[in-house]
Amino acid sequence: ALGGGCELALACDMILARDDLKLGQPEIQLAVFPPAAAALLPRLIGRQRALDLILTGRTIGAAEALRMGLVSRVFGSAEFEAATELALSELASRSGPALRLAKRAVTAGADLAFGPALELAEELYLTDLMQLADAHEGIAAFMEKRPPVWKEQG
């Protein structure tokens, strides 16, 4: 994932990578810079690391990308397909509305200080999440020690 491919990956909610991944923003070698990466990378890995990747144009591997927080998980080539299928099935088995609200809480609070981010998350929890039938089903299923039955899966 180099250049535009890297920028596209950076916009994803999660990146599952093979251990032979190569990731980078080599545009500076052509005397240009990657606009989307310039906006996304500092938010994801901090200003200094973003500048390191953008100004040098260097390519990094999966292990370094994982340490930086650019990828969520790394799998060996042999297990990659099965591992990604498992990750996708885990998400697909969750309540769709609850997933969307959780993402909204994380995204909306990401650039806020802790106090305002917590207030926003609590407001979403109480006013939106707890209005969902799936939230009540999940709690009931937990208490009754049974699998939940969602109205809308992820």
N, C-alpha and C positions, 0 to 999 in steps of 0.2 A: 504494500500500500504506500505508494510514493506520490507526492504532489497532490493532484486533485483526488486521487483515490484515498489518500490519507485524510484529506479534509472531509471527505464524505464519511469515512469511518469515525472521525472525531465528533460528528454530529449525531451519532447513534447513542442510544441509551446505555447499551452494554456492548463491549467488543470481546468476543471469544476468539482466541488466536491459536494457531498452530505454533509449535516450538521453533519452527524455521521461519517465522515471520520476519520480514524486513519492513521497517516503517520509517518514513522521513519526508522532509519538505526540502527537496533539492533546488527549488526555484532560484535561490540566491546565486547559484552557479551560472544562471542566465541573466543576471542583473535585474531580476524581478523578485517579488515576494508573494507569498500565498495569503490573500486577503482573509479567507475564512479561517485559516489556521491562526493568523494574527489576532483574530477576535476570539477564537475558541481556546487555543492553547493556554494563555495566561489564566483563564478561568479553571482549566482542568489540572494544570501542573505547576502553576505559578509563573511569575514574570521571568525569573532568571533561567529556568529550564526552557521556557518557551523561546526566549531569546537565543539560548544555546542551539536549539534545533533549527530555528529559522535563520539565524545569522551564519551558522556554519554549513547548513545544508547536509549535515551528516545523517547517515542511516543508522538506525538502532535495531537491535534484535528483540525478540519476545521477552527475554528475561529483564532487560533494561526497561522496556515499555511497561512491564508489569510493576517493576519497582517504582517507576514514575507515576503510576496510576493511569496510564493511557489505555491499558487493556484490563478487562475484568478478570479473565481467567486464561491460562495457557494449558494446552493439551499436546501430547505427542501426536505426530502425524497419524500413527496407526489407530489411535483412539479418538481422533478429532471428530469424525462424523458421528459416532455413537454418543460422544459427550455433548455435542451441540444438540443432537436430537433429544437427549435427556433434559438439557437445560430448557429447550423450547417446550417440551411436554410439561415440565414443571410450571412454566408460566401459563400455558394453555389450561392447566388444571385449576388455576386460581380464579377468583371472581373478577370478571372484567371491570365492572365499575369500581371495585376496591383498588385494583391495579392502577386505573386512571387517576383516582383521587390521591393515591400514594405518590405517584409520579408528579402530580400537580403540587403537592405539599413540598416535595424535595426541590422541584424546579423553582417554585415561587420563593422559597426561603433561602435558596443557595447564595444569593448575594446580600442577604440581610444579616445583621448582627444576631446573636443567639436569641435574645429576648423577643424581638419582633418576629423572628422565624418560628419560634415556639408558639407564640400567640397565633400566628397565621395557621400553623399546623393544627393547633387545638381547635380553632374555629372551623376549619375544614372537617375535622374529626367529629365535632359535635353537631354542626349544622348540616353537613352533607353526608358524611359516611354513616352516621348513626340513623339516617333516614332510609338507608338501603335495607331491603329485605335480606340481602346476602350477609350483611354485618350481623344481623340477629340470628340468621341461620348458622353462621360460623361459630358464634358464641354458644348457641344451643347444641350444636354438634359436638363441640369440645366438652361441654358439661355432660352430655349423654354418651361420650366416648364412642362416637360413630363418625363416619365420613360425612362431610357437608354435601348438600345438593344445591348447587348455585343456580340462580335464575339465568345468569349470563356468564359464561366462562371467558377467560382471557383469550 
